[in-house]
Amino acid sequence: MKKNSTVYILAAAFLFGTMEVAIKLAGSTFGAVQLTFLRFLLGGIFLLPFALRDLKKRQCRLTAGDWLYLLLLGFICICVSMVLFQIGIMRTNANLAAVIISTNPVFTMLFAQFIINEKFTKRKVAGLALNIVGLIFAANPLTLLNGKADAGGILITLAAAVAFGLYTALGKKRIAKIGGLAQNSLSFLLGSAMLLIVLTVTKQPVFTGIEGGNILLLLYLSVMVTGTGYYCYVKAIELSGPSTASVTFFIKPVFAPLLAFAVLGEPITVNLIIGIAFVLAGSYVSFRRNRETVAA
């Protein structure tokens, strides 16, 4: 694995690790579709000048097929995955939501087999197995049996993870031509445009609720998490492939529970600690696999 890809993965993991707490705080002011629209609109605008410059540098002229591809990415990531995630996180603890969304690499591995013919090796299976065990420990299914967890919220968040896995695998298909900046910015804006139509048709608030008390939080979600975070994530995909870049979501649960404890007072349980230990072990296996592949 290239050293730069490790930097991008760690940066994305940290920024994404703050996402659940920020969304939880902002969700009390904005609706699910509205907040998703605002943060991807602002994030896309923030990245647009860099995206246009990168397209010019690449001498890339987008075709009708490219625009349809970007529209599809925007629909899958923003209209489906992120709206579902926003709904799910408001029905679960921030640390549990962070763990559930981190299962998306399991689905990335499956989708990548068919979309970009990425081989599903034995070492990938071993790394995934460790991660899955860790995620099960962290989620603690017993909380469902005793009624302490919202099953609907968990299923909605899991659906968001499946959709994001599809988005990650599909995102590799034309990123070499379009580039990470343009792919992020334009798909964000196209996805936001679709959400604007939904908000308008259903007569939901669009910009209502933005005020001095929440503007900094909204900007953080938009510029740092949505803009910078996704940029780092897609750059990691460019350098190391979607499966390796997905390790971001196995590191992310280390940051999210600490922030949820510090900001929201959510407890760090023994199950969560054990789960994180397995997650880190699985991430190590994934990194080691790629180092050996490069050396070969």
VOKOL-250394 format. One record per residue: residue in one letter; x, y, z of N, C-alpha, C in turn. Coordinates in steps of 0.2 Angstrom, whole numbers, padded with zeros to 4 digits, always signed. Layout:
// VOKOL-250394
AXYZXYZXYZ...
***
This chain:
// VOKOL-250394
M+0004-0006+0000+0000+0000+0000+0004+0006+0000K+0003+0011-0004+0006+0017-0004+0005+0021+0002K+0011+0025+0005+0010+0028+0011+0005+0034+0011N+0004+0037+0005-0001+0042+0005-0008+0039+0006S-0009+0033+0004-0016+0030+0005-0017+0029+0012T-0012+0028+0016-0013+0027+0023-0015+0034+0026V-0012+0039+0024-0013+0046+0027-0021+0047+0025Y-0023+0046+0019-0030+0048+0017-0035+0043+0021I-0033+0037+0022-0037+0033+0026-0038+0035+0033L-0033+0037+0036-0033+0039+0043-0037+0046+0044A-0035+0050+0039-0039+0057+0039-0046+0056+0039A-0048+0052+0034-0055+0050+0032-0059+0047+0038A-0055+0042+0041-0058+0039+0047-0059+0043+0053F-0054+0048+0054-0055+0053+0060-0061+0057+0058L-0062+0060+0052-0067+0065+0051-0074+0061+0051F-0074+0055+0048-0080+0051+0048-0082+0049+0055G-0077+0048+0059-0078+0047+0066-0082+0052+0070T-0081+0058+0068-0085+0064+0071-0092+0065+0068M-0093+0061+0063-0100+0062+0059-0106+0061+0063E-0106+0055+0067-0112+0053+0070-0114+0058+0076V-0109+0060+0080-0110+0065+0085-0113+0072+0082A-0109+0074+0077-0111+0081+0074-0119+0080+0071I-0120+0074+0068-0127+0073+0065-0132+0073+0070K-0130+0069+0076-0135+0069+0081-0136+0076+0084L-0131+0080+0085-0133+0087+0087-0137+0091+0082A-0135+0090+0076-0138+0095+0071-0145+0092+0069G-0146+0085+0070-0153+0082+0069-0159+0085+0073S-0157+0088+0079-0162+0091+0083-0165+0097+0080T-0162+0100+0075-0164+0106+0072-0167+0105+0065F-0164+0101+0061-0165+0099+0054-0169+0093+0053G-0173+0092+0048-0175+0086+0046-0170+0081+0043A-0171+0075+0042-0166+0070+0039-0165+0072+0032V-0170+0073+0028-0168+0075+0021-0165+0082+0020Q-0168+0087+0024-0165+0093+0024-0158+0094+0026L-0156+0090+0031-0149+0091+0033-0145+0087+0028T-0147+0082+0025-0143+0078+0020-0142+0083+0014F-0147+0086+0012-0147+0091+0007-0142+0097+0008L-0143+0100+0014-0138+0105+0015-0131+0104+0016R-0129+0098+0019-0122+0097+0020-0119+0094+0013F-0123+0091+0009-0120+0089+0003-0120+0094-0002L-0125+0099-0002-0124+0105-0006-0118+0109-0005L-0118+0111+0002-0112+0115+0004-0105+0111+0003G-0105+0105+0004-0099+0101+0003-0097+0101-0004G-0102+0100-0009-0101+0100-0016-0098+0107-0019I-0101+0112-0016-0099+0119-0018-0092+0120-0016F-0091+0118-0010-0084+0119-0007-0079+0116-0012L-0080+0110-0014-0075+0106-0018-0075+0108-0026L-0081+0112-0028-0081+0113-0035-0076+0116-0038P-0073+0122-0036-0067+0125-0039-0061+0120-0040F-0060+0116-0035-0054+0111-0035-0056+0106-0041A-0062+0104-0041-0064+0099-0046-0064+0101-0053L-0066+0108-0054-0065+0110-0061-0058+0111-0063R-0054+0113-0058-0047+0114-0060-0044+0107-0061D-0046+0102-0058-0043+0095-0059-0045+0092-0066L-0052+0094-0067-0054+0091-0074-0050+0095-0080K-0049+0101-0079-0045+0105-0084-0038+0102-0084K-0035+0100-0079-0028+0097-0079-0028+0091-0082R-0033+0087-0081-0034+0080-0084-0036+0080-0091Q-0038+0087-0094-0041+0087-0100-0047+0083-0102C-0051+0082-0096-0057+0078-0096-0063+0082-0098R-0066+0079-0104-0073+0082-0106-0078+0077-0104L-0083+0079-0100-0088+0074-0097-0093+0073-0103T-0094+0066-0104-0099+0064-0109-0106+0063-0106A-0111+0062-0110-0118+0061-0107-0118+0055-0102G-0114+0050-0104-0113+0044-0100-0110+0045-0093D-0105+0050-0093-0102+0052-0087-0107+0055-0082W-0111+0060-0085-0116+0063-0081-0121+0058-0078L-0123+0053-0082-0128+0048-0080-0124+0044-0074Y-0118+0043-0075-0114+0039-0070-0114+0043-0063L-0112+0050-0064-0112+0054-0058-0119+0055-0055L-0124+0055-0059-0131+0055-0056-0133+0049-0052L-0131+0043-0055-0132+0037-0051-0128+0037-0045L-0122+0039-0045-0118+0039-0039-0121+0044-0033G-0123+0050-0036-0127+0054-0031-0133+0052-0028F-0137+0048-0032-0143+0045-0030-0142+0040-0025I-0137+0035-0026-0135+0030-0022-0132+0032-0015C-0127+0037-0016-0124+0039-0010-0128+0044-0005I-0131+0049-0009-0134+0054-0005-0142+0053-0004C-0145+0052-0009-0153+0051-0009-0155+0044-0005V-0150+0039-0006-0152+0033-0002-0148+0032+0004S-0141+0031+0003-0137+0029+0009-0137+0034+0015M-0136+0041+0013-0135+0046+0018-0142+0048+0021V-0147+0048+0017-0154+0049+0020-0156+0044+0025L-0155+0038+0023-0156+0032+0028-0152+0032+0034F-0145+0034+0033-0141+0035+0038-0143+0040+0043Q-0145+0046+0040-0147+0051+0045-0154+0049+0049I-0158+0046+0046-0164+0043+0049-0162+0038+0055G-0158+0033+0053-0156+0028+0057-0152+0031+0063I-0148+0036+0062-0144+0038+0068-0148+0042+0073M-0153+0045+0071-0158+0048+0076-0162+0043+0080R-0162+0037+0078-0165+0031+0082-0161+0027+0085T-0154+0028+0085-0149+0024+0089-0144+0028+0092N-0140+0025+0096-0134+0029+0099-0129+0030+0094A-0126+0036+0094-0121+0038+0089-0115+0032+0089N-0113+0029+0094-0108+0024+0094-0110+0018+0090L-0117+0016+0091-0119+0010+0088-0120+0012+0081A-0122+0017+0079-0123+0019+0072-0116+0019+0068A-0111+0021+0072-0104+0021+0069-0102+0014+0068V-0104+0010+0072-0102+0003+0071-0106+0000+0065I-0112+0001+0065-0116-0002+0059-0114+0000+0053I-0113+0007+0052-0111+0010+0045-0104+0007+0043S-0100+0005+0048-0094+0002+0047-0094-0005+0044T-0100-0008+0044-0101-0014+0040-0101-0014+0033N-0101-0008+0030-0102-0007+0023-0096-0010+0019P-0090-0011+0021-0085-0014+0017-0086-0022+0016V-0090-0025+0020-0093-0032+0018-0096-0032+0012F-0101-0027+0011-0105-0026+0005-0101-0024-0001T-0096-0019+0001-0091-0017-0005-0087-0023-0008M-0085-0028-0004-0081-0033-0006-0086-0037-0011L-0092-0038-0009-0097-0042-0013-0098-0039-0020F-0100-0032-0019-0101-0029-0025-0095-0028-0030A-0089-0027-0027-0083-0026-0031-0082-0032-0035Q-0084-0038-0033-0082-0044-0037-0086-0044-0044F-0092-0041-0044-0096-0041-0050-0095-0034-0054I-0093-0029-0050-0093-0022-0054-0086-0021-0057I-0081-0023-0053-0074-0021-0056-0070-0028-0056N-0073-0033-0055-0069-0040-0055-0063-0040-0050E-0064-0037-0044-0059-0038-0039-0060-0044-0035K-0054-0048-0035-0054-0055-0032-0056-0055-0025F-0059-0060-0022-0061-0061-0015-0056-0066-0012T-0050-0064-0010-0045-0069-0008-0046-0071-0001K-0043-0077+0001-0043-0080+0008-0041-0075+0013R-0036-0071+0012-0034-0066+0017-0040-0060+0018K-0043-0059+0012-0049-0054+0013-0054-0057+0018V-0055-0063+0016-0060-0067+0021-0058-0067+0028A-0052-0068+0029-0049-0068+0036-0050-0061+0039G-0048-0056+0036-0049-0049+0038-0056-0047+0039L-0061-0049+0035-0068-0048+0036-0071-0051+0041A-0069-0058+0042-0071-0062+0048-0070-0058+0055L-0063-0056+0055-0062-0053+0062-0066-0046+0063N-0067-0043+0057-0071-0036+0058-0078-0038+0059I-0081-0043+0056-0088-0045+0058-0089-0047+0065V-0084-0051+0067-0084-0053+0075-0084-0047+0079G-0080-0042+0077-0079-0036+0081-0085-0032+0081L-0088-0031+0075-0094-0027+0075-0100-0030+0078I-0100-0037+0078-0106-0040+0082-0105-0039+0090F-0099-0040+0092-0098-0038+0099-0100-0031+0101A-0097-0026+0097-0099-0019+0098-0106-0018+0098A-0110-0021+0093-0117-0019+0093-0121-0023+0098N-0118-0028+0101-0121-0032+0106-0129-0034+0105P-0130-0039+0101-0137-0041+0099-0142-0042+0105L-0139-0043+0111-0143-0044+0117-0147-0038+0119T-0145-0032+0117-0149-0026+0118-0155-0026+0114L-0155-0030+0109-0162-0030+0105-0167-0035+0109L-0164-0040+0112-0168-0045+0115-0172-0042+0121N-0168-0037+0125-0171-0034+0131-0174-0028+0129G-0175-0026+0123-0178-0020+0121-0175-0013+0122K-0168-0014+0123-0164-0008+0125-0162-0004+0118A-0163-0008+0112-0161-0005+0106-0167-0005+0101D-0167+0000+0097-0172+0001+0092-0170-0003+0086A-0174-0009+0085-0173-0013+0079-0174-0010+0073G-0179-0006+0072-0180-0002+0066-0174+0003+0064G-0172+0006+0069-0166+0011+0068-0160+0007+0066I-0159+0001+0069-0153-0003+0067-0154-0006+0060L-0160-0008+0058-0161-0010+0051-0160-0005+0046I-0162+0001+0047-0162+0007+0043-0154+0009+0042T-0151+0009+0047-0144+0010+0047-0140+0005+0043L-0142-0001+0044-0139-0007+0040-0140-0006+0033A-0146-0004+0031-0148-0003+0024-0143+0003+0021A-0142+0008+0025-0138+0013+0023-0131+0010+0022A-0128+0006+0026-0122+0003+0025-0121-0001+0018V-0127-0005+0017-0127-0009+0010-0127-0004+0004A-0131+0001+0005-0130+0006-0001-0124+0009-0002F-0120+0011+0004-0114+0014+0004-0109+0009+0001G-0109+0003+0003-0105-0002+0000-0105-0002-0008L-0112-0002-0011-0113-0002-0018-0109+0005-0021Y-0110+0010-0017-0108+0017-0020-0100+0016-0020T-0097+0013-0015-0090+0013-0015-0087+0009-0020A-0090+0003-0022-0088-0002-0027-0089+0002-0034L-0095+0005-0035-0096+0008-0041-0092+0014-0042G-0090+0017-0037-0086+0023-0038-0079+0023-0041K-0077+0016-0041-0070+0015-0044-0070+0015-0051K-0076+0014-0054-0077+0012-0061-0074+0018-0066R-0075+0024-0064-0073+0030-0069-0069+0035-0065I-0067+0033-0059-0063+0038-0055-0056+0040-0058A-0053+0035-0062-0047+0036-0065-0048+0042-0071K-0053+0042-0074-0055+0047-0079-0057+0054-0076I-0062+0053-0072-0065+0059-0069-0061+0062-0063G-0058+0058-0059-0054+0061-0053-0059+0061-0047G-0056+0060-0041-0059+0060-0035-0063+0067-0034L-0059+0072-0035-0062+0079-0033-0069+0080-0037A-0069+0079-0044-0074+0080-0048-0080+0075-0047Q-0078+0069-0045-0083+0064-0044-0087+0065-0038N-0083+0068-0033-0086+0070-0026-0091+0076-0027S-0088+0081-0030-0091+0087-0030-0098+0087-0034L-0097+0084-0040-0103+0084-0045-0108+0079-0043S-0106+0073-0040-0111+0069-0038-0115+0071-0031F-0111+0075-0027-0114+0078-0022-0119+0083-0024L-0118+0087-0029-0122+0092-0031-0128+0089-0035L-0127+0084-0039-0133+0081-0042-0137+0078-0037G-0134+0074-0032-0138+0071-0027-0142+0076-0023S-0139+0082-0022-0143+0087-0018-0148+0090-0022A-0147+0091-0029-0153+0093-0033-0159+0089-0033M-0157+0082-0033-0163+0077-0032-0167+0078-0025L-0163+0079-0020-0166+0080-0014-0170+0087-0013L-0167+0092-0017-0171+0098-0017-0178+0097-0020I-0178+0093-0025-0185+0091-0028-0189+0088-0023V-0186+0083-0020-0190+0080-0014-0193+0085-0009L-0189+0089-0007-0190+0094-0002-0196+0099-0004T-0195+0101-0011-0200+0105-0013-0207+0102-0015V-0207+0096-0017-0213+0092-0019-0217+0091-0012T-0213+0089-0007-0216+0087-0001-0217+0093+0004K-0215+0099+0001-0216+0105+0005-0213+0105+0012Q-0207+0102+0012-0203+0102+0018-0198+0108+0018P-0195+0110+0024-0191+0116+0024-0185+0114+0020V-0182+0120+0017-0176+0119+0013-0170+0123+0017F-0171+0129+0018-0166+0133+0022-0168+0135+0029T-0174+0134+0030-0177+0136+0037-0173+0133+0042G-0172+0136+0048-0169+0133+0053-0161+0135+0054I-0158+0138+0049-0151+0140+0049-0151+0146+0053E-0147+0146+0058-0146+0152+0062-0139+0152+0066G-0138+0157+0069-0131+0158+0072-0129+0152+0077G-0134+0149+0080-0133+0144+0085-0130+0137+0082N-0132+0136+0075-0130+0130+0072-0126+0130+0066I-0125+0137+0064-0121+0138+0057-0114+0135+0057L-0111+0135+0063-0104+0132+0063-0104+0124+0063L-0109+0121+0066-0110+0114+0066-0112+0112+0059L-0116+0116+0055-0118+0114+0049-0112+0115+0044L-0108+0120+0045-0102+0121+0041-0097+0115+0042Y-0096+0113+0048-0091+0108+0050-0094+0101+0046L-0100+0100+0047-0103+0094+0043-0102+0094+0036S-0103+0100+0033-0102+0101+0026-0095+0101+0023V-0091+0106+0026-0084+0107+0023-0079+0101+0026M-0080+0100+0032-0075+0095+0035-0077+0088+0033V-0083+0086+0036-0085+0079+0036-0086+0077+0028T-0091+0081+0025-0094+0079+0019-0089+0081+0013G-0085+0087+0014-0081+0089+0009-0074+0086+0009T-0070+0087+0015-0064+0085+0016-0064+0077+0017G-0068+0075+0021-0068+0068+0023-0069+0063+0017Y-0074+0065+0012-0075+0061+0007-0070+0062+0001Y-0067+0068+0001-0061+0069-0003-0055+0064-0001C-0054+0064+0005-0049+0059+0007-0051+0052+0006Y-0057+0050+0007-0059+0043+0006-0058+0041-0002V-0061+0046-0006-0060+0044-0013-0053+0044-0016K-0049+0048-0013-0042+0048-0014-0039+0041-0012A-0041+0039-0007-0039+0032-0004-0041+0027-0009I-0047+0027-0012-0049+0023-0017-0045+0023-0023E-0043+0029-0025-0039+0030-0031-0032+0026-0030L-0029+0027-0024-0023+0024-0023-0022+0017-0021S-0028+0014-0018-0027+0007-0016-0033+0003-0017G-0038+0005-0021-0044+0001-0022-0049+0002-0017P-0056+0000-0019-0061+0001-0014-0061-0003-0008S-0059-0009-0009-0059-0014-0003-0054-0011+0002T-0048-0009+0000-0043-0007+0005-0045+0000+0008A-0048+0004+0004-0050+0011+0006-0056+0010+0012S-0059+0004+0011-0065+0003+0016-0062+0002+0023V-0056+0000+0023-0053+0000+0030-0054+0006+0034T-0056+0012+0031-0058+0018+0034-0063+0016+0039F-0068+0012+0037-0074+0011+0041-0073+0006+0047F-0067+0003+0047-0065-0002+0052-0061+0002+0057I-0058+0008+0055-0054+0012+0060-0059+0017+0063K-0063+0019+0059-0068+0024+0062-0071+0023+0069P-0073+0016+0070-0076+0015+0077-0072+0016+0083V-0065+0017+0082-0061+0019+0087-0062+0026+0089F-0063+0031+0084-0064+0038+0086-0071+0039+0088A-0076+0036+0085-0083+0038+0086-0085+0037+0093P-0084+0031+0097-0086+0030+0103-0083+0035+0108L-0077+0037+0107-0074+0042+0112-0077+0048+0111L-0079+0051+0105-0082+0057+0104-0089+0057+0107A-0093+0051+0106-0099+0050+0108-0100+0051+0116F-0094+0048+0119-0094+0048+0126-0093+0055+0129A-0088+0058+0126-0086+0065+0128-0091+0070+0127V-0095+0070+0121-0100+0075+0119-0107+0073+0121L-0109+0067+0120-0116+0065+0121-0116+0061+0128G-0111+0059+0131-0111+0055+0137-0113+0048+0136E-0113+0045+0130-0114+0038+0128-0109+0034+0131P-0111+0028+0135-0106+0024+0139-0101+0020+0134I-0095+0019+0136-0091+0014+0132-0091+0008+0136T-0094+0003+0133-0095-0003+0137-0090-0008+0135V-0090-0014+0139-0085-0019+0138-0085-0022+0131N-0092-0023+0129-0093-0026+0123-0090-0022+0117L-0091-0015+0118-0088-0011+0113-0081-0011+0113I-0077-0011+0118-0070-0012+0119-0067-0018+0115I-0071-0024+0117-0069-0030+0114-0070-0030+0106G-0076-0027+0104-0077-0026+0097-0072-0022+0093I-0070-0017+0096-0065-0012+0093-0058-0016+0093A-0056-0020+0098-0050-0024+0097-0050-0029+0091F-0056-0032+0090-0057-0037+0084-0056-0033+0078V-0060-0027+0078-0060-0022+0072-0053-0020+0070L-0049-0018+0075-0042-0016+0074-0038-0022+0071A-0039-0028+0074-0035-0034+0071-0037-0036+0064G-0043-0035+0062-0046-0036+0055-0043-0031+0051S-0042-0024+0053-0039-0019+0049-0032-0021+0048Y-0028-0023+0053-0021-0025+0052-0020-0030+0047V-0025-0035+0047-0024-0040+0042-0025-0037+0035S-0030-0033+0034-0031-0030+0028-0025-0026+0025F-0022-0022+0030-0016-0018+0028-0010-0023+0026R-0009-0028+0030-0004-0032+0029-0004-0036+0022R-0011-0038+0020-0012-0041+0014-0009-0037+0008N-0011-0030+0009-0009-0026+0003-0002-0024+0003R+0002-0024+0009+0009-0023+0009+0012-0029+0005E+0010-0035+0007+0013-0041+0003+0011-0041-0004T+0005-0039-0006+0004-0039-0013+0008-0034-0017V+0010-0028-0014+0014-0023-0017+0021-0026-0018A+0023-0029-0012+0030-0032-0012+0031-0037-0018A+0026-0041-0019+0026-0046-0024+0027-0043-0031
***
